[in-house]
Amino acid sequence: MTASFFSFFVITFLIVVHELGHFLMAWICGARVEKILIYPLGGISKFSTSFNISLVKEFLILLLGPLFQFIACYFLLVLFPDKEVLISSYHFGILFFNMLPVYPLDGGKLLCLLFHHFFSYKKSFYFTFLFSYLLLFLFLYYYFISFSFNVLFLCVFLFVKLTVEVKQIPYYYEKFLLERYLTHYYFRKSKIIYSFDEFQRSRRHLIKVGNHYYVEREYLEKKYKKC
């Protein structure tokens, strides 16, 4: 009715197909999708996966979203070749927004995944959130220079989502440890650590306390038998 239906259709189609890519790979990896949220410049999928899911599987889940979006863009260009500029601008705009290294966008999750490869579970999230906040402050600085309402809207939206995620860290970490206690995981790489806060994804641990060494299950058993 406002002559903007085609733009609405393109944006919605790209976002939905993008999220379907995440959904398909998550389903293949054994995850259960709780909900998919669609926003004007992207979507967020909430999956019920193991907190100890392999880094490779999570990477594939994140990768398939942008990959499916490229396929959707190509499909639209074949159907509407005369709208190439419009379709491409929406495609790359959505892709750029989703790949920003700000949690919980795809780019932020990829950044967190990179940190997980080198650092403990807790540190990986804290480093990711710190980087995300710094980037948002840079965007706000740009807003005060350009007075762009779009930039302000994105900053406020991402700040709210990020703050909600920060408050969830203790909950996430507790579930991460509880899974390690209740489920027998096999990880090829091992690491010696000295406290609960040093547990890392895709690693099995030997915990040193004074002159004594404990395997994970022994150490976690002491924690959860007290509860």
NORLIN-V420144 format. One record per pair of residues at least 12 apart in sequence whose ideal C-beta (glycine too) atoms are under 7 Angstrom apart, sorted by the first residue. I is the first residue (numbers start at 0). GAP is how many residues later the second one is. Records with the same first field share a line. If there is no record, write none. Layout:
BEGIN
I: GAP / GAP
END
This chain:
BEGIN
9: 66 / 77 / 80
10: 79 / 83
12: 59 / 63
13: 55 / 58 / 59 / 76 / 77 / 80
14: 23 / 27 / 28 / 79
15: 22
16: 51 / 52 / 55
17: 25 / 47 / 48 / 50 / 51
18: 17 / 24 / 26 / 46
19: 48
20: 43 / 44 / 46 / 47
21: 23 / 39 / 42 / 43
22: 13 / 22
23: 40
24: 35 / 36 / 39
25: 21 / 23 / 35
28: 28 / 32
30: 16 / 17 / 18
31: 15 / 16
32: 12 / 14
33: 12 / 13 / 14
40: 52 / 53 / 56
41: 52 / 55 / 56 / 63
43: 60
49: 129
50: 121 / 124 / 125 / 128
51: 124 / 127 / 128 / 133 / 149
53: 148
54: 58 / 61 / 62 / 146 / 147
57: 55
58: 54
61: 44 / 47 / 48
64: 41
65: 29 / 40
68: 22 / 26
72: 14 / 18
100: 30 / 34
101: 30 / 33 / 34 / 56 / 60
102: 25 / 26 / 29 / 59 / 62
103: 57 / 61
107: 20 / 24
110: 17 / 20
111: 12 / 13 / 16
114: 12 / 13
115: 85
119: 77 / 78 / 79 / 80
120: 52 / 55 / 78 / 79 / 80
121: 47 / 51 / 75
124: 44
128: 33 / 37
131: 30
132: 29
135: 19 / 22 / 23
138: 12 / 15 / 16
139: 15
142: 12
176: 19 / 22 / 43
179: 36 / 40
180: 36 / 39 / 43
186: 15 / 16 / 17
188: 13 / 14
189: 13 / 14 / 15 / 16
190: 12 / 14
191: 14 / 16
192: 12 / 14
193: 13 / 14
195: 27
203: 12
206: 12
END
